[in-house]
Amino acid sequence: MHKPRAGRAGASGTRGTRTGAGVAAFLGAAALLATAVPAAHAAPRAQAPAADVVPGTDTATPALVDGLHESADAEAVPADAARSHLAAKESRYRIADPGRDLTPVQTLKQGADETVRLQQKHHGVEVLGGQYVVRMEKKDGKRVVTGTSGKYFTGLTAGTRATVAEDVAVRRAVTSVAARLGGATLGKKDVQPSEGAKTKAAAALSGKAGGLVVVPKGAGILTYRVTVRGTDTATGRPVLQDVYVDAHAGFPVLQYSLIKTITAPKPAGEAAKPAAVRQAPAATTNPGTSGTGVKYSGEQVPLDIYFDDAAKQYSLVDYARMATTSKNTLHTWDARAVDVNDASGRWPDGLKDFTNAAPDYSGDATAAGAVDAHWAAGQVYDYYKRVHGRDSLDGRGMTINSLVGVTYAGGPFVNAFWDGQKMVYGAGDEQYKTLSADLDVVGHEMTHGVVENTANLVYAGQSGALNEALADYFGNAIDVTASGAKMDAPDAGLIGEDLCRTTKPRECAFRDLNDGRTTSKDYLGVTFGTDNGGVHLNSTIFSGALWDIRQDLDPKDPFLADRLVYKALSTYMTPLDGYTEARNALVAAAKDLGLPAKQQNVVKRSFNAHGIVPGWENAIGVDSDRLFGKLNIAGTGTAAGGGWWATSKSNDDGSEAYSVYAGRLDGKGAPKLISPNDGRYHVYPATDGKTVVWAAFGTSSLDILSRPIAGGPIKTLYTSYTNVQNLHVENGTVVFETFDPFGGRHVGFLKPGDREPTWVDGGRYELGTALPSLKNGKIAYAKLYPGETDYRIGTETYDIATGRTQLAQQLGEPQAIGQTGITGKNVFWLVDENVADQGQMAVRRSTLEGTGTADISAESGPGALIPFDLTAADDAVTVNTLLPDTQYRNETLPKLWQLSADGTRKERLSCNRGEQLYPSAAGGRQVVWLDGTTGWTDLVTRERPAGTC
């Protein structure tokens, strides 16, 4: 799939935890897994060394215990033997009752080796990512434990009784996803002129609670896991996200997309989890036969196909490979009439087989990518069966379904993904062939299935980057082996290079495993709202180390490295592992396989070369001043005014509900806790240097609260039953925006003493107002209103003292308007008049009277930006923006650019390498923002731009 072009970003949330781990995943319980490795591939076991115990982080249970040779119950089933071992060694593992707190998930048998995976429960409630592994060996009627690893959280004390109603949690989850997808602009897409349209908008996103889950932060956070699915009305792309909503406060503490794609989609939202698995029809008198096919490259290859006696035709269904095991099939389907929305999260209607009167496939089947997909699926199956003894992706002979040729809104879909049960390949475009036409892409997607059915590495943050790295490594290994390429060939490490239609392989390949990236130079700290926390952005740091291992471990036997990586994945890694844990898994697996010291050093040296060493996060530098560090917050924003800043903060491990703090912009003095410690989530703060206002999420409602910075009582200004955000305060007047699941958005304000808001649009249903700013008693906002023949978009100011409104003069016909900013001199806003471009928007300015409208940054031409947030002071306007690019890299992450009020100067505010979000003008040219460069969410500032980076 295609290197993603930058698109308009939604209101992405800030990191909910340290980017090093990423506590986010859907941990489905896998079925019992029993496979056997052929004797020829079983490596000799070295003599067991002394036990090596690696302590866990924030838990009394070890992260890794290696080198054991302790007797276990040979008569019991493996899971019971494993739990009995943990119970007998309670002083080592600190797991008081493994029989109660650990539920069997999976048993993997490879020769004499047994690997048992156990899911942690806290008083019967699943713990997100809590999984512990026990490795054993059974032969000659005896069983010994050889090691353990994983994450068991010993500090959990959270209650398991929800106080928020399930329907409230679902509503909050849907609203949160809607705000992320559409909150950055107000446009004609937001028109809701009728109750029917309102109902349709509500149906665009729907949520379903999947039960209670404990998120293992500190003492634990009891949450509802809500799956939100539907369509992003702005882009037409499918949406499938897991949202974890605090079951005591109703605040969405974590959300992320589930889909596993070959490259990062922009914007996020393509996700899938099918409702059912399709099986091929039962074989008749001729269960399988041999045929041939012509690949996209023109090469003729053998195919295992099916002949239907009744219909007298052949189809791309392979019964042969699993004929002696599960009797399931490898089945390739024609999805050229299917939109990606219909293939994501469901089995699409109207799929057909690729049929042929003769057993030789070419022409239409070749052009569709069907021959490549069918042949490649067989190659990947054979690799895992031959090298690792694994029968299909789940190890138990599951059906392998490949859907080829899907489109997107009638046009090209240049991507491929695994959705939990099937592979889906886009049809390609003028630059890329059909996505199934490269073996490493097929190997990549099918390996996601292998990962999901082994370590189930969560698809967010570092664990998600590991998931992508392993998919790249095995996909590339399969491709290099099949092509006969040498590991030291310049292009051997490329992924997707065979898909290029018009350019050289290196120019259009998705990634290069041999790119030499390291943590200190190249790690990009981003939020879960961007590439699921950098799962593609940061993957080659780890896959590059694996590539080096494959090249250097044993040039005569590259499969030795493959077996090592597979051993680490299948028997050591657990869902929340980061880079350091995965390094430890590879090193331990090397010992377990009996590799000599020289080869073990190759493994360590490869990770060292890519900066994957303990404490690597501390080596990343910044050019900004930190005001408040390690915030551990998600989507809560920042504020500055009157020489003070305000933001939300959780404790270091993110386990506490968010509290609002305020501090001085000059960094003097300690930050002040402003909000009460009452278990609610206190978010979206605003300050004018005298007062702080914010929103507090409770069990059923949202309160707007205020408190003087100098101290004093907390006042409840307003209670809302819909989402409240985008708060501002000035001299006691509070401005805010409501955002409900139906698409309705309205700006209101509360003057001192008001009990109910005044709505700038009168609360009229046919109007929409959003994205407010406040200065000198005037509010600026985006407005959606009916014109003579169509709805129109404009920027309006509202004078609080008089109630007078003034629409700014237009330069063209806006289709969408982004965040506004108002100063003592001007109104600024973001505007999109050409929705067909890559997401560029102009930065526009008018006088307070709405005259003199001009662009200080054009929507098109050199230097055009893709902004999604704006903040303004008299001396400068700062925009949060992406840049048009054909790569997803540091330069195309959200960055801050500062413009002079007349547009004659444009500079980068900071050269920090990570994601920069939620800017707030502090006066002059100073700005505060949330920065993710260090792997934490930090509140930082600069008093002037950095200039050219």
HELIX and SHEET records of a PDB file:
HELIX    1   1 ALA A   39  HIS A   41  5                                   3    
HELIX    2   2 PRO A   78  ALA A   88  1                                  11    
HELIX    3   3 GLU A   90  TYR A   93  1                                   4    
HELIX    4   4 PRO A   98  ASP A  101  1                                   4    
HELIX    5   5 GLU A  166  GLY A  182  1                                  17    
HELIX    6   6 LYS A  188  ASP A  190  5                                   3    
HELIX    7   7 GLU A  195  ALA A  204  1                                  10    
HELIX    8   8 VAL A  340  ALA A  343  1                                   4    
HELIX    9   9 ASP A  364  ALA A  368  1                                   5    
HELIX   10  10 ALA A  370  HIS A  388  1                                  19    
HELIX   11  11 LEU A  435  ALA A  437  5                                   3    
HELIX   12  12 LEU A  439  GLU A  452  1                                  14    
HELIX   13  13 GLY A  461  SER A  483  1                                  23    
HELIX   14  14 GLU A  497  LEU A  499  5                                   3    
HELIX   15  15 PRO A  505  CYS A  508  1                                   4    
HELIX   16  16 THR A  519  ASP A  522  1                                   4    
HELIX   17  17 ASP A  531  GLY A  534  1                                   4    
HELIX   18  18 SER A  539  ASP A  552  1                                  14    
HELIX   19  19 PRO A  558  THR A  571  1                                  14    
HELIX   20  20 TYR A  579  ASP A  592  1                                  14    
HELIX   21  21 ALA A  597  ALA A  609  1                                  13    
HELIX   22  22 TRP A  616  ALA A  619  5                                   4    
HELIX   23  23 ASN A  890  THR A  892  5                                   3    
SHEET    1   A 6 ASP A  52  VAL A  54  0                                        
SHEET    2   A 6 LEU A  64  ALA A  72 -1                                        
SHEET    3   A 6 LYS A 142  LYS A 151 -1                                        
SHEET    4   A 6 VAL A 125  LYS A 139 -1                                        
SHEET    5   A 6 ASP A 113  HIS A 122 -1                                        
SHEET    6   A 6 LEU A 102  GLN A 110 -1                                        
SHEET    1   B 8 ASP A  52  VAL A  54  0                                        
SHEET    2   B 8 LEU A  64  ALA A  72 -1                                        
SHEET    3   B 8 LYS A 142  LYS A 151 -1                                        
SHEET    4   B 8 VAL A 125  LYS A 139 -1                                        
SHEET    5   B 8 LEU A 205  VAL A 215  1                                        
SHEET    6   B 8 ILE A 221  THR A 231 -1                                        
SHEET    7   B 8 PRO A 238  ASP A 246 -1                                        
SHEET    8   B 8 PRO A 252  SER A 257 -1                                        
SHEET    1   C 5 THR A 185  GLY A 187  0                                        
SHEET    2   C 5 ALA A 816  ILE A 822 -1                                        
SHEET    3   C 5 ASN A 826  ASP A 832 -1                                        
SHEET    4   C 5 ALA A 842  THR A 847 -1                                        
SHEET    5   C 5 ALA A 854  SER A 857 -1                                        
SHEET    1   D 6 LYS A 260  THR A 261  0                                        
SHEET    2   D 6 ALA A 416  TRP A 418 -1                                        
SHEET    3   D 6 LYS A 422  GLY A 426 -1                                        
SHEET    4   D 6 ILE A 400  TYR A 408  1                                        
SHEET    5   D 6 LEU A 330  ASP A 334  1                                        
SHEET    6   D 6 VAL A 317  ASP A 318 -1                                        
SHEET    1   E 5 LYS A 260  THR A 261  0                                        
SHEET    2   E 5 ALA A 416  TRP A 418 -1                                        
SHEET    3   E 5 LYS A 422  GLY A 426 -1                                        
SHEET    4   E 5 ILE A 400  TYR A 408  1                                        
SHEET    5   E 5 GLY A 411  PRO A 412 -1                                        
SHEET    1   F 6 LYS A 260  THR A 261  0                                        
SHEET    2   F 6 ALA A 416  TRP A 418 -1                                        
SHEET    3   F 6 LYS A 422  GLY A 426 -1                                        
SHEET    4   F 6 ILE A 400  TYR A 408  1                                        
SHEET    5   F 6 LEU A 330  ASP A 334  1                                        
SHEET    6   F 6 LYS A 352  ASP A 353 -1                                        
SHEET    1   G 5 THR A 355  ASN A 356  0                                        
SHEET    2   G 5 GLN A 313  SER A 315 -1                                        
SHEET    3   G 5 GLN A 300  ASP A 308 -1                                        
SHEET    4   G 5 THR A 289  VAL A 294 -1                                        
SHEET    5   G 5 ASP A 360  TYR A 361  1                                        
SHEET    1   H 2 LEU A 494  ILE A 495  0                                        
SHEET    2   H 2 ARG A 511  ASP A 512 -1                                        
SHEET    1   I 4 ASP A 625  PHE A 628  0                                        
SHEET    2   I 4 ASP A 938  ARG A 942 -1                                        
SHEET    3   I 4 GLN A 926  ASP A 931 -1                                        
SHEET    4   I 4 GLN A 916  GLY A 923 -1                                        
SHEET    1   J 4 THR A 638  GLY A 641  0                                        
SHEET    2   J 4 TRP A 644  LYS A 649 -1                                        
SHEET    3   J 4 SER A 659  ARG A 664 -1                                        
SHEET    4   J 4 LYS A 672  LEU A 673 -1                                        
SHEET    1   K 4 TYR A 681  THR A 687  0                                        
SHEET    2   K 4 THR A 691  PHE A 697 -1                                        
SHEET    3   K 4 LEU A 702  PRO A 708 -1                                        
SHEET    4   K 4 LYS A 715  SER A 720 -1                                        
SHEET    1   L 4 ASN A 723  GLU A 730  0                                        
SHEET    2   L 4 THR A 733  PHE A 739 -1                                        
SHEET    3   L 4 ARG A 745  LEU A 750 -1                                        
SHEET    4   L 4 THR A 758  TRP A 759 -1                                        
SHEET    1   M 4 GLY A 768  LYS A 775  0                                        
SHEET    2   M 4 LYS A 778  PRO A 786 -1                                        
SHEET    3   M 4 TYR A 791  ASP A 799 -1                                        
SHEET    4   M 4 THR A 805  LEU A 807 -1                                        
SHEET    1   N 4 ILE A 866  ALA A 873  0                                        
SHEET    2   N 4 ALA A 876  LEU A 882 -1                                        
SHEET    3   N 4 LYS A 895  SER A 900 -1                                        
SHEET    4   N 4 LYS A 906  ARG A 908 -1                                        
END                                                                             
